[in-house]
Amino acid sequence: MSEEPIIRVENVTFAYNAESENPIVALREVNLEIYRGDYLVIVGHNGSGKSTLAKHFNALLTPTQGDVWVEGMNTKDPRHTLDIRRTVGMVFQIPDNQIVATIVEQDVAFGPENLGIPPDEIARRVEWALEVTELKPFRHRAPHLLSAGQKQRVAIAGIIAMKPDVIVLDESTAMLDPVGRESVLAAVRRLNQEEGITVVAITHFMHEATEGNRVIVMEAGRIIMEGTPREVFSHVEELRDLMLDVPQPTEVSYELHKLVPDFPPNLLTVQEVVEEVCRRDGRAP
């Protein structure tokens, strides 16, 4: 791409307790570029460095070595911290830790109010954020009375009301049931496809990784694989060696490929598998 990346990670190494006798190195010489409109998914098992990397995107952490640039701003420069956090919003695993108000619409308004946004503009942003996350029917409800998936959407609405260019979801669906996960993914999908917000999603659910246009795989603080979901999940055996799964439809197509060599080994969705089987059977899916 010729455009400048919205986030650029250059030779980043990060160690917890870096000045101690026993620093814990979590990132090792990481390089990454994220472009406006990307839906980047980061996968890897616990301890691979994916959450540590994500916290560098909005200066919650800064590199021990190397640099992270957000819209041309170096995250190491404290003069840029506020602007970087306006550019990159983060949603964490437990929504209760991000919900601060007793009414949904008040919680969504909290972030813009802290930015000093004029009241009329806050009202417009809250209305938009509630509409995008499909929370309008719950605007006057107490967040603690909502389901876990609805709470997570409240947390997302509160972030997007601040109008970030990038939203980072750090295992944001990990605590949710399948219905809650799908409701959150639908909101994120809409933000990316309809609102043009760049999405970075960290997950251990491999079927969620198929939502992205790019996937990176991390291991021991390094990026060891990168590509489209179809490219990355075609490496079934390599991912198994890393103790990572692949989406179930990919698992099925891979096993069928071993039995029928001309069957595509890297199908990503149930629909793709059904269509391929029906095509071979001469029937419409």
Backbone as JSON, one array per atom type, in Angstrom:
{
  "sequence": "MSEEPIIRVENVTFAYNAESENPIVALREVNLEIYRGDYLVIVGHNGSGKSTLAKHFNALLTPTQGDVWVEGMNTKDPRHTLDIRRTVGMVFQIPDNQIVATIVEQDVAFGPENLGIPPDEIARRVEWALEVTELKPFRHRAPHLLSAGQKQRVAIAGIIAMKPDVIVLDESTAMLDPVGRESVLAAVRRLNQEEGITVVAITHFMHEATEGNRVIVMEAGRIIMEGTPREVFSHVEELRDLMLDVPQPTEVSYELHKLVPDFPPNLLTVQEVVEEVCRRDGRAP",
  "N": [[0.84, -1.18, 0.0], [0.43, 2.29, -0.66], [-0.37, 4.29, 1.03], [0.13, 5.87, 4.23], [0.64, 3.98, 7.18], [-1.76, 3.79, 9.85], [-1.04, 2.94, 12.34], [2.21, 2.17, 13.26], [4.6, -0.18, 14.01], [7.83, -0.47, 15.05], [10.55, -2.47, 15.2], [10.1, -3.34, 17.88], [10.81, -4.15, 21.16], [9.84, -5.34, 24.3], [10.03, -5.37, 27.8], [8.82, -6.5, 30.87], [9.44, -5.14, 34.08], [11.92, -4.07, 33.37], [14.26, -2.91, 34.39], [15.06, -4.53, 36.36], [16.79, -7.37, 37.9], [15.82, -9.65, 36.79], [14.29, -9.35, 34.17], [11.22, -9.68, 32.34], [10.82, -10.65, 29.22], [8.52, -9.73, 26.88], [7.89, -8.96, 24.31], [9.59, -9.22, 21.2], [11.5, -7.66, 19.01], [9.42, -6.74, 17.23], [7.69, -6.0, 14.27], [5.23, -4.19, 12.57], [2.56, -3.06, 10.54], [-0.41, -1.21, 10.5], [-3.24, -0.41, 8.7], [-5.52, 2.21, 7.77], [-8.89, 1.33, 8.05], [-8.41, -1.37, 8.2], [-9.16, -4.68, 9.43], [-7.78, -6.22, 11.72], [-6.76, -9.24, 13.12], [-5.41, -10.67, 16.0], [-3.84, -13.55, 17.05], [-2.86, -16.18, 19.28], [-1.42, -18.3, 21.8], [-1.86, -18.12, 25.43], [0.41, -15.86, 26.89], [1.85, -15.33, 24.64], [2.27, -12.75, 23.86], [0.38, -11.1, 22.7], [-1.58, -9.42, 23.97], [0.1, -7.66, 25.3], [1.33, -6.42, 23.11], [-0.93, -5.12, 22.02], [-1.47, -3.21, 23.97], [0.47, -1.39, 23.48], [-0.48, 0.09, 21.41], [-2.04, 2.25, 22.18], [-0.49, 3.59, 23.95], [-0.62, 2.63, 26.56], [1.36, 0.95, 27.32], [4.83, 1.48, 26.7], [7.56, 1.06, 24.38], [10.42, -0.9, 25.39], [12.59, -1.07, 23.76], [12.88, 0.27, 20.43], [10.11, 1.68, 18.47], [6.75, 2.92, 18.53], [4.41, 4.25, 16.38], [1.63, 6.34, 16.09], [-0.57, 7.65, 13.93], [1.59, 9.18, 13.09], [2.57, 10.06, 15.52], [4.82, 9.57, 18.15], [4.63, 7.11, 20.58], [6.18, 7.23, 22.81], [6.5, 9.85, 23.48], [5.34, 11.94, 25.85], [3.82, 14.19, 25.41], [2.08, 13.56, 23.41], [0.33, 11.69, 24.38], [-2.43, 11.97, 25.17], [-3.67, 12.64, 22.72], [-3.07, 10.35, 21.27], [-4.56, 8.45, 22.67], [-7.05, 9.38, 22.14], [-7.18, 8.73, 19.51], [-6.89, 5.96, 19.42], [-8.95, 3.67, 20.81], [-9.64, 1.44, 23.53], [-11.11, -1.69, 24.32], [-11.74, -3.87, 26.9], [-11.52, -7.2, 28.41], [-13.34, -7.59, 30.52], [-16.28, -6.06, 30.88], [-17.45, -4.71, 33.06], [-15.38, -3.39, 34.29], [-15.05, -1.13, 32.79], [-17.37, 0.29, 32.79], [-18.93, 3.07, 34.15], [-21.1, 4.6, 34.94], [-24.54, 4.81, 36.16], [-26.62, 4.61, 34.45], [-27.24, 3.6, 31.13], [-27.04, 5.44, 28.84], [-25.8, 7.58, 30.07], [-23.36, 6.48, 30.73], [-22.28, 6.04, 28.19], [-21.95, 8.65, 27.44], [-19.92, 9.52, 29.04], [-17.14, 9.42, 28.29], [-16.88, 11.3, 26.01], [-17.65, 13.62, 27.44], [-15.51, 13.93, 29.2], [-13.6, 14.62, 27.39], [-14.24, 17.18, 26.88], [-16.16, 17.82, 25.0], [-18.69, 19.73, 23.35], [-22.07, 19.97, 24.69], [-24.25, 19.57, 22.81], [-23.0, 18.19, 20.73], [-22.13, 15.95, 22.13], [-24.61, 14.74, 22.67], [-25.37, 14.03, 20.06], [-23.35, 12.19, 19.42], [-23.74, 10.19, 21.36], [-26.27, 9.28, 20.63], [-25.7, 8.24, 18.09], [-23.76, 6.26, 18.75], [-25.25, 4.53, 20.37], [-27.1, 3.68, 18.49], [-25.53, 2.34, 16.56], [-24.52, 0.23, 18.04], [-26.82, -1.03, 18.66], [-28.26, -0.46, 21.01], [-30.24, 1.27, 21.73], [-32.85, 0.58, 22.78], [-32.16, 0.11, 25.4], [-31.25, 2.35, 26.62], [-32.02, 3.79, 28.93], [-31.66, 2.01, 30.91], [-30.19, 0.37, 33.79], [-26.78, -0.44, 33.69], [-25.85, -2.7, 35.14], [-27.94, -4.44, 35.11], [-28.02, -5.59, 32.68], [-27.29, -8.14, 30.18], [-24.19, -10.01, 29.82], [-23.16, -9.76, 27.2], [-24.56, -7.49, 26.32], [-23.57, -5.6, 28.12], [-20.93, -5.53, 27.25], [-21.29, -4.38, 24.77], [-22.14, -1.88, 25.63], [-19.74, -0.94, 26.7], [-18.25, -0.81, 24.33], [-19.78, 1.11, 22.95], [-19.32, 3.32, 24.59], [-16.63, 3.78, 24.07], [-16.58, 4.27, 21.25], [-18.1, 6.55, 21.1], [-16.33, 8.51, 21.62], [-15.22, 8.87, 19.24], [-12.91, 7.44, 18.07], [-10.25, 6.64, 15.75], [-9.33, 4.11, 15.63], [-10.25, 1.03, 17.06], [-9.49, -1.15, 19.63], [-9.89, -4.43, 20.59], [-9.45, -6.28, 23.28], [-9.46, -9.43, 23.86], [-12.23, -9.29, 24.05], [-14.53, -10.78, 23.84], [-14.21, -12.97, 25.36], [-15.41, -13.71, 27.8], [-18.0, -14.17, 27.21], [-21.15, -15.76, 26.3], [-22.14, -17.79, 23.42], [-24.25, -16.35, 22.11], [-23.92, -13.77, 23.12], [-21.32, -13.25, 22.2], [-21.73, -13.19, 19.41], [-23.41, -10.97, 19.17], [-21.73, -8.9, 19.94], [-19.7, -9.17, 18.0], [-21.17, -8.58, 15.71], [-21.7, -5.86, 16.1], [-19.08, -4.86, 16.01], [-18.34, -5.6, 13.44], [-20.04, -3.97, 11.97], [-19.09, -1.43, 12.7], [-16.59, -1.48, 11.46], [-17.15, -2.03, 8.7], [-19.22, -0.28, 7.92], [-18.83, 2.16, 9.22], [-16.19, 2.64, 8.91], [-14.19, 2.36, 10.82], [-11.04, 1.43, 12.01], [-10.17, -1.78, 13.09], [-8.71, -3.7, 15.64], [-8.49, -6.85, 16.8], [-8.07, -9.02, 19.45], [-8.04, -12.4, 20.08], [-8.9, -15.73, 21.22], [-10.58, -17.35, 19.98], [-10.83, -19.08, 17.15], [-12.65, -19.04, 15.03], [-13.55, -16.46, 15.11], [-11.46, -15.08, 14.05], [-11.77, -15.26, 11.35], [-13.29, -13.12, 10.69], [-11.67, -10.99, 10.12], [-9.63, -9.02, 7.8], [-6.99, -9.4, 7.86], [-4.7, -11.53, 9.56], [-2.57, -12.06, 12.31], [-0.2, -14.23, 13.79], [1.08, -14.89, 16.94], [3.94, -15.86, 18.84], [5.89, -16.5, 21.6], [6.5, -13.78, 21.92], [6.95, -12.84, 19.35], [5.98, -12.08, 15.96], [4.99, -14.63, 13.99], [3.61, -15.5, 11.85], [1.67, -14.23, 9.2], [-1.03, -12.9, 7.32], [-3.88, -13.19, 5.06], [-6.97, -14.46, 6.47], [-7.51, -16.92, 5.13], [-5.01, -17.58, 4.09], [-3.42, -17.81, 6.42], [-4.77, -19.81, 7.91], [-4.46, -21.95, 6.29], [-2.22, -23.23, 7.07], [-2.38, -25.63, 8.69], [-1.06, -27.75, 10.1], [1.22, -26.47, 11.11], [0.03, -24.61, 12.82], [-1.18, -26.34, 14.61], [1.11, -27.38, 15.78], [1.81, -25.24, 17.28], [-0.01, -25.4, 19.22], [-2.46, -24.31, 18.62], [-5.8, -23.9, 17.45], [-7.74, -24.33, 14.4], [-10.38, -22.74, 12.5], [-13.45, -24.58, 12.74], [-14.77, -25.33, 10.25], [-12.54, -25.21, 8.56], [-10.97, -27.2, 9.64], [-12.57, -29.42, 8.99], [-12.56, -29.28, 6.16], [-9.85, -29.61, 5.68], [-9.37, -32.23, 6.64], [-11.04, -33.61, 4.87], [-9.71, -33.05, 2.53], [-7.44, -34.59, 2.84], [-8.49, -37.08, 2.42], [-9.73, -36.8, -0.04], [-7.94, -35.63, -2.45], [-8.33, -33.43, -4.24], [-10.13, -31.85, -2.96], [-10.75, -28.65, -1.6], [-8.45, -27.51, 0.86], [-8.61, -25.39, 2.62], [-11.01, -24.1, 3.42], [-13.17, -21.7, 4.97], [-15.66, -21.22, 6.15], [-18.83, -22.6, 7.23], [-20.7, -22.39, 5.21], [-19.1, -22.31, 2.89], [-18.04, -24.91, 2.91], [-20.39, -26.45, 2.67], [-21.28, -25.56, 0.15], [-19.21, -26.49, -1.5], [-19.37, -29.27, -1.15], [-21.96, -29.73, -2.13], [-21.63, -28.84, -4.74], [-19.97, -30.82, -5.77], [-21.68, -32.89, -5.58], [-23.52, -32.26, -7.37], [-25.74, -30.76, -6.7], [-27.78, -27.94, -5.78], [-26.82, -25.76, -3.14]],
  "CA": [[0.0, 0.0, 0.0], [1.18, 3.53, -0.71], [-0.77, 5.15, 2.13], [0.84, 5.71, 5.48], [-0.12, 3.21, 8.18], [-2.28, 4.56, 10.97], [-0.18, 2.51, 13.43], [3.44, 1.52, 12.77], [5.42, -0.75, 15.08], [9.17, -0.6, 14.47], [11.58, -3.15, 15.98], [9.72, -3.16, 19.28], [11.05, -5.11, 22.22], [9.3, -4.84, 25.56], [10.27, -6.23, 28.95], [8.28, -6.1, 32.17], [10.51, -5.0, 35.08], [13.11, -4.02, 32.52], [15.45, -2.48, 35.13], [15.36, -5.49, 37.43], [17.75, -8.42, 37.55], [15.14, -10.7, 36.03], [13.23, -8.8, 33.32], [10.41, -10.65, 31.6], [10.72, -10.12, 27.85], [7.21, -10.12, 26.34], [7.91, -8.71, 22.86], [10.96, -9.3, 20.69], [11.76, -7.13, 17.67], [8.17, -6.82, 16.48], [7.41, -4.99, 13.24], [3.85, -4.34, 12.12], [1.88, -1.87, 10.04], [-1.86, -1.31, 10.48], [-3.73, 0.64, 7.81], [-6.88, 2.69, 7.99], [-9.9, 0.42, 7.51], [-8.06, -2.77, 8.47], [-9.73, -5.46, 10.54], [-6.64, -7.08, 12.02], [-6.98, -10.15, 14.24], [-4.17, -11.19, 16.57], [-4.07, -14.8, 17.78], [-1.7, -16.79, 19.91], [-1.82, -18.82, 23.1], [-1.53, -17.25, 26.56], [1.83, -15.6, 27.05], [2.51, -15.12, 23.35], [2.6, -11.33, 23.7], [-0.62, -10.38, 21.92], [-2.17, -8.32, 24.75], [1.17, -6.69, 25.51], [1.44, -5.65, 21.87], [-2.11, -4.25, 21.87], [-1.38, -2.08, 24.9], [1.38, -0.4, 22.91], [-1.15, 0.87, 20.36], [-2.54, 3.53, 22.7], [0.48, 4.1, 24.93], [-0.72, 2.06, 27.9], [2.74, 0.54, 27.49], [5.75, 2.03, 25.7], [8.61, 0.07, 24.13], [11.73, -0.88, 26.02], [13.41, -0.7, 22.6], [12.07, 0.46, 19.25], [9.14, 2.77, 18.5], [5.39, 2.77, 18.0], [3.9, 5.52, 15.86], [0.18, 6.39, 15.86], [-0.81, 8.86, 13.14], [2.82, 9.96, 13.09], [2.95, 10.45, 16.88], [5.57, 8.54, 18.85], [3.97, 6.85, 21.86], [7.1, 7.54, 23.91], [6.45, 11.29, 23.75], [4.17, 12.16, 26.7], [2.99, 15.29, 24.87], [1.11, 13.01, 22.47], [-0.43, 10.59, 24.98], [-3.87, 12.21, 25.11], [-4.11, 12.55, 21.32], [-2.99, 8.94, 20.88], [-5.69, 7.73, 23.27], [-8.25, 9.79, 21.4], [-7.11, 8.06, 18.21], [-7.0, 4.51, 19.61], [-9.73, 3.31, 21.98], [-9.49, 0.03, 23.89], [-12.18, -2.39, 25.03], [-11.08, -4.99, 27.56], [-12.24, -8.45, 28.53], [-14.4, -7.51, 31.52], [-16.91, -4.75, 30.66], [-17.74, -4.02, 34.32], [-14.24, -2.53, 34.64], [-15.09, 0.09, 31.99], [-18.66, 0.96, 32.96], [-18.76, 3.97, 35.3], [-22.34, 5.3, 35.28], [-25.64, 3.95, 36.58], [-27.57, 4.56, 33.33], [-26.49, 3.29, 29.9], [-26.7, 6.59, 28.01], [-24.84, 8.39, 30.82], [-22.06, 5.84, 30.6], [-21.78, 6.29, 26.84], [-21.59, 10.07, 27.35], [-18.84, 9.83, 29.99], [-15.88, 9.69, 27.59], [-16.92, 12.61, 25.34], [-17.69, 14.7, 28.44], [-14.15, 14.12, 29.71], [-12.83, 15.27, 26.33], [-14.67, 18.57, 26.76], [-17.0, 17.99, 23.82], [-19.9, 20.51, 23.65], [-23.22, 19.11, 24.99], [-25.02, 19.19, 21.62], [-22.24, 17.17, 20.02], [-22.19, 14.73, 22.95], [-25.92, 14.12, 22.45], [-25.35, 13.39, 18.74], [-22.46, 11.03, 19.48], [-24.39, 9.15, 22.15], [-27.34, 8.72, 19.8], [-25.04, 7.44, 17.05], [-23.12, 5.08, 19.34], [-26.32, 3.61, 20.79], [-27.72, 3.12, 17.28], [-24.58, 1.42, 15.93], [-24.4, -0.96, 18.89], [-28.19, -1.54, 18.85], [-28.56, -0.34, 22.43], [-31.25, 2.3, 21.99], [-33.92, 0.15, 23.7], [-31.65, -0.05, 26.76], [-30.55, 3.59, 26.96], [-32.38, 4.24, 30.27], [-31.5, 0.88, 31.83], [-28.96, 0.3, 34.59], [-25.9, -1.43, 33.05], [-25.67, -3.95, 35.9], [-29.08, -5.3, 34.85], [-27.91, -6.1, 31.31], [-26.51, -9.37, 29.98], [-22.75, -9.77, 29.62], [-22.96, -9.26, 25.84], [-25.07, -6.12, 26.26], [-22.6, -4.77, 28.84], [-19.76, -5.33, 26.4], [-21.67, -3.4, 23.76], [-22.12, -0.57, 26.29], [-18.34, -0.55, 26.76], [-17.86, -0.41, 22.97], [-20.46, 2.37, 22.65], [-18.62, 4.38, 25.31], [-15.37, 4.06, 23.37], [-16.76, 4.85, 19.92], [-18.65, 7.9, 21.25], [-15.19, 9.43, 21.6], [-14.83, 8.96, 17.82], [-11.53, 7.04, 17.75], [-10.02, 6.1, 14.41], [-9.01, 2.7, 15.8], [-10.75, 0.4, 18.27], [-8.77, -2.38, 19.95], [-10.68, -5.31, 21.45], [-8.51, -7.2, 23.9], [-10.21, -10.6, 24.35], [-13.49, -8.68, 24.49], [-15.63, -11.74, 23.82], [-13.75, -14.19, 26.05], [-16.27, -14.07, 28.92], [-19.39, -14.16, 26.74], [-21.71, -16.97, 25.71], [-22.16, -17.64, 21.95], [-25.16, -15.28, 21.69], [-23.27, -12.5, 23.44], [-20.19, -13.05, 21.29], [-22.22, -12.81, 18.09], [-23.94, -9.6, 19.21], [-20.58, -7.99, 19.96], [-19.05, -9.23, 16.69], [-22.02, -7.87, 14.75], [-21.46, -4.43, 16.3], [-17.73, -4.56, 15.54], [-18.39, -5.73, 11.98], [-20.69, -2.76, 11.45], [-18.16, -0.31, 12.88], [-15.54, -1.57, 10.46], [-17.62, -2.03, 7.32], [-20.11, 0.85, 7.62], [-18.32, 3.41, 9.79], [-14.8, 2.81, 8.5], [-13.27, 2.34, 11.96], [-10.03, 0.38, 11.99], [-10.38, -2.7, 14.21], [-7.71, -4.68, 16.02], [-9.17, -7.76, 17.71], [-7.28, -10.1, 20.02], [-8.99, -13.45, 20.43], [-8.44, -17.11, 21.14], [-11.61, -18.06, 19.22], [-10.31, -19.02, 15.79], [-13.69, -18.67, 14.06], [-13.65, -15.0, 15.09], [-10.38, -14.55, 13.23], [-12.19, -15.19, 9.96], [-13.93, -11.83, 10.49], [-10.7, -9.98, 9.72], [-9.0, -9.07, 6.49], [-5.62, -9.84, 8.11], [-4.47, -12.25, 10.81], [-1.19, -12.34, 12.67], [-0.04, -15.25, 14.81], [2.23, -14.57, 17.79], [4.51, -16.93, 19.65], [7.08, -16.09, 22.35], [6.77, -12.36, 21.72], [7.25, -12.52, 17.96], [5.0, -12.39, 14.92], [5.58, -15.74, 13.25], [2.78, -15.78, 10.68], [0.82, -13.08, 8.87], [-1.67, -13.01, 6.02], [-5.33, -13.22, 5.12], [-7.4, -15.65, 7.22], [-7.37, -18.14, 4.34], [-3.59, -17.9, 4.01], [-2.91, -18.24, 7.72], [-5.38, -21.06, 8.36], [-4.04, -23.06, 5.44], [-1.07, -23.85, 7.73], [-3.03, -26.36, 9.78], [-0.11, -28.5, 10.93], [2.07, -25.51, 11.83], [-0.77, -24.06, 13.91], [-1.31, -27.4, 15.61], [2.38, -27.46, 16.49], [1.8, -24.12, 18.22], [-1.13, -25.68, 20.11], [-3.57, -23.45, 18.23], [-6.81, -24.53, 16.61], [-8.19, -23.61, 13.21], [-11.85, -22.78, 12.5], [-13.96, -25.95, 12.52], [-14.94, -25.65, 8.82], [-11.22, -25.45, 7.99], [-10.59, -28.54, 10.1], [-13.33, -30.38, 8.18], [-12.08, -29.27, 4.77], [-8.49, -30.16, 5.69], [-9.46, -33.69, 6.76], [-11.6, -34.11, 3.61], [-8.65, -32.94, 1.53], [-6.54, -35.74, 3.0], [-9.19, -38.23, 1.83], [-10.03, -36.47, -1.45], [-6.88, -34.63, -2.64], [-8.71, -32.21, -4.94], [-11.05, -31.06, -2.13], [-9.98, -27.51, -1.06], [-8.11, -27.76, 2.26], [-8.58, -24.18, 3.44], [-12.29, -23.42, 3.48], [-13.23, -20.98, 6.24], [-16.99, -21.13, 6.73], [-19.74, -23.72, 6.99], [-21.31, -22.18, 3.9], [-18.14, -22.73, 1.87], [-17.96, -26.37, 2.9], [-21.65, -26.94, 2.11], [-21.31, -25.27, -1.29], [-18.26, -27.37, -2.19], [-19.93, -30.62, -1.13], [-23.11, -29.75, -3.05], [-21.11, -28.71, -6.11], [-19.48, -32.13, -6.17], [-22.82, -33.81, -5.64], [-24.39, -31.8, -8.45], [-26.97, -30.17, -6.18], [-27.69, -26.58, -5.28], [-26.74, -25.77, -1.67]],
  "C": [[0.88, 1.25, 0.0], [0.83, 4.45, 0.45], [0.07, 4.87, 3.36], [0.01, 4.88, 6.45], [-0.61, 4.11, 9.29], [-1.51, 4.2, 12.24], [1.03, 1.8, 12.82], [4.28, 1.1, 13.97], [6.79, -1.06, 14.48], [10.14, -1.22, 15.47], [11.33, -3.06, 17.48], [10.06, -4.39, 20.11], [10.51, -4.51, 23.51], [9.56, -5.86, 26.65], [9.56, -5.64, 30.17], [9.44, -6.12, 33.18], [11.88, -4.93, 34.38], [14.38, -3.66, 33.29], [15.85, -3.48, 36.21], [16.39, -6.52, 36.97], [17.13, -9.51, 36.69], [13.98, -10.12, 35.2], [12.5, -9.91, 32.58], [10.17, -10.07, 30.21], [9.43, -10.65, 27.22], [7.1, -9.89, 24.84], [9.36, -8.68, 22.4], [11.0, -8.85, 19.23], [10.53, -7.25, 16.77], [8.08, -5.67, 15.5], [6.01, -5.25, 12.68], [3.34, -3.01, 11.61], [0.38, -2.15, 9.97], [-2.39, -0.12, 9.7], [-5.17, 1.0, 8.13], [-7.88, 1.75, 7.31], [-9.59, -1.05, 7.69], [-8.99, -3.36, 9.52], [-8.68, -6.53, 10.8], [-6.96, -7.94, 13.24], [-5.63, -10.71, 14.68], [-4.49, -12.43, 17.38], [-2.74, -15.32, 18.3], [-2.12, -17.3, 21.27], [-1.41, -17.85, 24.21], [-0.03, -17.11, 26.71], [2.57, -15.35, 25.76], [2.88, -13.67, 23.1], [1.52, -10.5, 23.04], [-1.26, -9.22, 22.69], [-1.12, -7.25, 25.05], [1.35, -5.81, 24.28], [0.28, -4.66, 21.75], [-2.02, -3.03, 22.78], [-0.35, -1.04, 24.47], [0.67, 0.52, 21.91], [-1.75, 2.17, 20.88], [-1.75, 4.01, 23.91], [0.17, 3.69, 26.36], [0.63, 1.48, 28.31], [3.57, 1.22, 26.41], [6.95, 1.1, 25.57], [9.84, 0.23, 25.02], [12.78, -0.53, 24.97], [12.49, -0.58, 21.4], [11.03, 1.55, 19.45], [7.79, 2.3, 17.99], [4.9, 4.15, 17.61], [2.4, 5.39, 15.59], [-0.12, 7.71, 15.17], [0.4, 9.78, 13.19], [3.3, 10.41, 14.45], [3.66, 9.3, 17.56], [4.97, 8.35, 20.24], [4.89, 7.12, 23.05], [7.05, 9.0, 24.32], [5.2, 11.6, 24.57], [3.28, 13.31, 26.23], [1.9, 14.77, 23.96], [0.15, 12.0, 23.1], [-1.94, 10.79, 24.85], [-4.39, 12.08, 23.69], [-4.06, 11.1, 20.83], [-4.18, 8.17, 21.44], [-7.03, 8.2, 22.72], [-8.33, 9.06, 20.06], [-7.4, 6.57, 18.34], [-7.75, 4.24, 20.92], [-9.63, 1.82, 22.25], [-10.7, -0.47, 24.66], [-11.57, -3.67, 25.59], [-12.04, -6.16, 27.77], [-13.46, -8.35, 29.44], [-15.07, -6.15, 31.43], [-17.2, -4.0, 31.95], [-16.61, -3.08, 34.73], [-14.23, -1.23, 33.86], [-16.39, 0.87, 32.15], [-18.63, 1.77, 34.25], [-20.06, 4.62, 35.76], [-23.44, 4.29, 35.61], [-26.73, 3.83, 35.53], [-26.77, 4.42, 32.05], [-26.1, 4.56, 29.14], [-25.74, 7.54, 28.73], [-23.44, 7.8, 30.72], [-21.45, 6.11, 29.23], [-21.31, 7.74, 26.69], [-20.34, 10.42, 28.16], [-17.54, 10.21, 29.28], [-15.88, 11.02, 26.87], [-16.96, 13.78, 26.31], [-16.3, 14.99, 28.97], [-13.23, 14.75, 28.67], [-13.22, 16.73, 26.15], [-15.5, 18.85, 25.53], [-18.25, 18.8, 24.2], [-21.13, 19.6, 23.82], [-24.03, 18.68, 23.77], [-24.33, 18.08, 20.84], [-22.21, 15.86, 20.8], [-23.49, 14.0, 22.7], [-25.95, 13.4, 21.11], [-24.49, 12.12, 18.76], [-23.09, 9.88, 20.25], [-25.47, 8.47, 21.33], [-26.76, 7.8, 18.73], [-24.46, 6.16, 17.62], [-24.16, 4.06, 19.8], [-26.97, 2.94, 19.58], [-26.81, 2.07, 16.66], [-24.48, 0.12, 16.73], [-25.75, -1.57, 19.24], [-28.58, -1.55, 20.33], [-29.64, 0.69, 22.75], [-32.36, 1.82, 22.93], [-33.47, 0.08, 25.16], [-31.05, 1.25, 27.31], [-30.83, 4.05, 28.39], [-32.25, 3.13, 31.32], [-30.22, 1.04, 32.66], [-28.05, -0.77, 33.97], [-25.79, -2.75, 33.81], [-26.84, -4.91, 35.72], [-29.02, -5.94, 33.46], [-27.15, -7.42, 31.29], [-25.05, -9.01, 29.75], [-22.48, -9.21, 28.22], [-23.44, -7.82, 25.68], [-24.12, -5.16, 26.99], [-21.38, -4.5, 27.97], [-20.06, -4.34, 25.29], [-21.76, -1.99, 24.34], [-20.68, -0.05, 26.36], [-17.85, -0.09, 25.39], [-18.49, 0.93, 22.62], [-19.75, 3.53, 23.34], [-17.31, 4.77, 24.65], [-15.64, 4.78, 22.04], [-17.41, 6.23, 19.99], [-17.54, 8.95, 21.32], [-14.6, 9.57, 20.2], [-13.36, 8.6, 17.58], [-11.45, 6.58, 16.3], [-9.8, 4.59, 14.46], [-9.67, 2.22, 17.09], [-10.05, -0.94, 18.44], [-9.61, -3.18, 20.93], [-9.76, -6.39, 21.99], [-9.27, -8.33, 24.58], [-11.61, -10.19, 24.81], [-14.67, -9.62, 24.47], [-15.34, -12.98, 24.67], [-14.72, -14.65, 27.13], [-17.73, -14.25, 28.51], [-19.83, -15.53, 26.25], [-21.82, -16.76, 24.19], [-23.09, -16.53, 21.46], [-24.54, -13.92, 21.96], [-22.11, -12.2, 22.52], [-20.67, -12.57, 19.92], [-22.75, -11.39, 18.08], [-22.81, -8.58, 19.21], [-19.89, -7.98, 18.6], [-19.85, -8.49, 15.63], [-21.81, -6.36, 14.86], [-20.09, -4.03, 15.75], [-17.67, -4.6, 14.01], [-18.98, -4.46, 11.36], [-19.78, -1.55, 11.57], [-17.1, -0.3, 11.78], [-16.07, -1.35, 9.05], [-18.43, -0.78, 6.96], [-19.55, 2.19, 8.11], [-16.86, 3.64, 9.47], [-13.79, 2.83, 9.63], [-12.32, 1.16, 11.82], [-10.18, -0.47, 13.25], [-9.15, -3.59, 14.39], [-8.35, -5.56, 17.07], [-8.22, -8.86, 18.15], [-8.25, -11.17, 20.49], [-8.3, -14.8, 20.48], [-9.51, -17.99, 20.49], [-11.26, -17.98, 17.74], [-11.39, -18.66, 14.76], [-13.88, -17.16, 14.01], [-12.58, -14.39, 14.19], [-10.76, -14.47, 11.77], [-12.92, -13.89, 9.65], [-12.96, -10.82, 9.86], [-10.28, -10.08, 8.27], [-7.54, -9.48, 6.61], [-5.58, -10.54, 9.46], [-2.97, -12.3, 11.05], [-1.19, -13.35, 13.81], [1.21, -14.92, 15.6], [2.65, -15.79, 18.6], [5.79, -16.39, 20.28], [7.49, -14.66, 22.03], [7.11, -11.94, 20.32], [6.05, -12.79, 17.07], [5.61, -13.47, 14.04], [4.78, -16.09, 12.0], [1.88, -14.57, 10.44], [0.22, -13.28, 7.49], [-3.17, -12.87, 6.14], [-5.74, -14.43, 5.97], [-7.2, -16.94, 6.43], [-5.9, -18.56, 4.23], [-3.07, -18.46, 5.33], [-3.47, -19.61, 8.09], [-5.16, -22.22, 7.39], [-2.86, -23.81, 6.05], [-1.55, -24.65, 8.94], [-2.02, -27.04, 10.69], [0.79, -27.57, 11.72], [1.32, -24.92, 13.01], [-0.98, -25.1, 15.0], [-0.03, -27.53, 16.43], [2.49, -26.36, 17.55], [0.68, -24.26, 19.26], [-2.29, -24.7, 19.89], [-4.53, -24.24, 17.35], [-6.93, -23.78, 15.3], [-9.72, -23.61, 13.27], [-12.36, -24.18, 12.14], [-14.21, -26.26, 11.04], [-13.6, -25.92, 8.13], [-10.71, -26.83, 8.4], [-11.27, -29.62, 9.26], [-12.77, -30.45, 6.76], [-10.67, -29.85, 4.67], [-8.51, -31.69, 5.77], [-10.06, -34.3, 5.49], [-10.55, -34.07, 2.49], [-7.69, -34.13, 1.62], [-7.16, -37.01, 2.4], [-9.42, -38.06, 0.34], [-9.09, -35.34, -1.84], [-7.29, -33.36, -3.38], [-9.78, -31.4, -4.18], [-10.25, -29.91, -1.51], [-9.7, -27.68, 0.43], [-8.29, -26.57, 3.19], [-9.89, -23.39, 3.39], [-12.49, -22.85, 4.88], [-14.58, -21.03, 6.93], [-17.8, -22.39, 6.43], [-20.34, -23.62, 5.6], [-20.38, -22.62, 2.78], [-18.05, -24.25, 1.77], [-19.22, -26.96, 2.28], [-21.68, -26.74, 0.6], [-20.38, -26.21, -2.06], [-18.79, -28.8, -2.25], [-21.08, -30.73, -2.12], [-22.66, -29.63, -4.5], [-20.64, -30.07, -6.62], [-20.62, -33.13, -6.32], [-23.81, -33.4, -6.72], [-25.71, -31.2, -7.99], [-26.71, -28.73, -5.76], [-27.65, -26.62, -3.76], [-28.03, -25.24, -1.05]]
}
